[in-house]
Amino acid sequence: MDSMTIIAIVSIFTAGITIAIGVIGPALGEGRAVATALTSLAQQPDAAATITRTLFVGLAMIESTAIYCFVVSMILIFANPFWNHVITQVVGK
Amino acid sequence: MNLSSDQLVLWHYGFFHLNETILTTWLLMLTMTVGAMLITRKLTKEGTPSRWQCVLEIIVIGVAQQIKEVGLPNPEKYIGFIGTLFLFIATASLCTVLPGYTPPTGSLSTTAALALCVFVAIPMFGIENQGLRGYLKSYLEPTVIMLPFNIISEVSRTLALAVRLFGNMMSGAMIIAILLTITPFLFPIAMTLLGLLTGMVQAYIFSILATVYIAAAVQVSTPAPIPVPAPPIKQSPKQTP
């Protein structure tokens, strides 16, 4: 295997692994957050505005960790610096 | 496939490149500025205000109330900055209903610029409110050992602001592009609807986080009690015992 193939294999594999593992934590966290918010909404419907606002902000903060993983995997697939380096080397030859 | 709209260069002259991101940003700025100027040209206090004046008043009062609820007591001072952030991001993501439009917030350069604005604005408001000494002293809270960690958190939250907005906008466009190749007609529309919702939520979160950071910088020395925001009066659903 030449270095190009190795880089391609490692990049694609790592992109999949990144998003697969990176999504587990935020999914559990968001599930817990929504469940707790629903419980408190059922207990205090009057505080719905505050609870919903805090819930949305919190969800977006939790979700951003998953978004970081997504960005990394997108960079690995579409804008891979190592891949571009190898391509320029091959073209330059 | 393009990861961002930066890579589509429409026109270049010498070392100056006009890419799609800059063009859409300029168009958005032009539309919003001209619109706001047209509306505010004839504001009235007497009689019935025009429809557009009502819209602007609703927006301004709503933003000011949100800023106040987060913990900044005089929102008039900050509404220029925070309201602009919110309106720009919200308009940028709401315009996705127009065909052929790519949101400028889906490019890391735009979001990095917005986050840098917040990064600069936090110490500015902080120094203005409690002086240079008082602001610099807030980095030594609670002890001197925390100094590097405070600086790291300052930088990392700016990075997080930029990447969060970029990732959300870019993922929305990316998902729609991928779905267009699989299920062309109906399903992308549903995802576009979801994208509109995420765009609004992200605009809200970006401005709320900026407000929270500014509030933290402004009132470090005198920790005011966190105000409990009164829920807005509205009809809560009737409860049956």
HADDOCK unambig.tbl for C-alpha pairs under 7 A between the chains (distance, minus, plus):
assign (segid A and resid 46 and name CA) (segid B and resid 236 and name CA) 6.66 0.50 0.50
assign (segid A and resid 47 and name CA) (segid B and resid 231 and name CA) 6.21 0.50 0.50
assign (segid A and resid 49 and name CA) (segid B and resid 231 and name CA) 5.90 0.50 0.50
assign (segid A and resid 50 and name CA) (segid B and resid 231 and name CA) 6.41 0.50 0.50
assign (segid A and resid 57 and name CA) (segid B and resid 205 and name CA) 5.90 0.50 0.50
assign (segid A and resid 64 and name CA) (segid B and resid 164 and name CA) 5.48 0.50 0.50
assign (segid A and resid 67 and name CA) (segid B and resid 164 and name CA) 6.69 0.50 0.50
assign (segid A and resid 67 and name CA) (segid B and resid 167 and name CA) 5.65 0.50 0.50
assign (segid A and resid 67 and name CA) (segid B and resid 168 and name CA) 6.79 0.50 0.50
assign (segid A and resid 71 and name CA) (segid B and resid 167 and name CA) 6.02 0.50 0.50
assign (segid A and resid 78 and name CA) (segid B and resid 3 and name CA) 6.74 0.50 0.50
